[in-house]
Amino acid sequence: MDIPNGELMPQPAPGATILRFDVYALDLRAGELFKSGRKIKLQGQPFRILTMLLEHPGELVTREELRRRLWSEDTFVDFEHSLNTAIKKLRRALCDEADKPRLVETLPRRGYRFVGSVVDHPSASLQLSTELPKGLVGKTCVLRDETGGDFVTLPIDEETMMEKQKLEAAADDLGLSLLFAAEKLLVVRAGMRVKVLEARSAHSCYEVRILEGEHMAKTAVVPDIYLV
């Protein structure tokens, strides 16, 4: 699933955290996955699951641990379906198979285990946290699409974000269309500037005000990996 004409992986910047395994490299700081130097499409939840698995290579990460770290208590989604969907997307990105796992092994009804070869192991200080950096609050950032696309879809609030996740997990295109029609989901061109207003650590997102384009002055919530 390499992105066509994928760009070569740049040298890690000072302070960047690169985890290498098999032929892959995971850039924790930028929220990007590379295979043999080419960027691979990997969405937010699968990315966080992979990071958790790499924190404890060879060890079981339970479904309950994943739920607690990635879905807050007040997130009303079908957790089982959402997790299964995220794992499928992760395996697709890694060209892995559930019945013949090279990297991600399923322990039925219990959880998952990373069984690949890890070159760089993250220290405890680099583990994924639900706490967001507060230093972004008050700053102007640029939006980016995690897959390298030209546009990002932003929910106007956390309730809409949770509804969006639920509809995407259920592949409910009609429900998503209704959110767009009600202007609860905004389509914003990547590269637009936003001002960060507040960190929402419970959902790993920030509240931002859009500073350019047709949605200028509107507020939305943005996953942390969408901001540079």
Secondary structure, 3 states (H helix, E strand, C coil): CECCCCCECCCCCCCCCEEEECCEEEECCCCEEEECCEEECCCHHHHHHHHHHHHCCCCEEEHHHHHHHHCCCCCCCCHHHHHHHHHHHHHHHHCCCCCCCCCEEEECCCEEEECCCECCCCCHHHCCCCCCCHHHCCCEEEECCCCCCCEEEEECCHHHHHHHHHHHHCCCHHHHHHHHHCCCEEEEECCCEEEEEEEEHHHCEEEEEECCCCCCCCEEEEEHHHEC
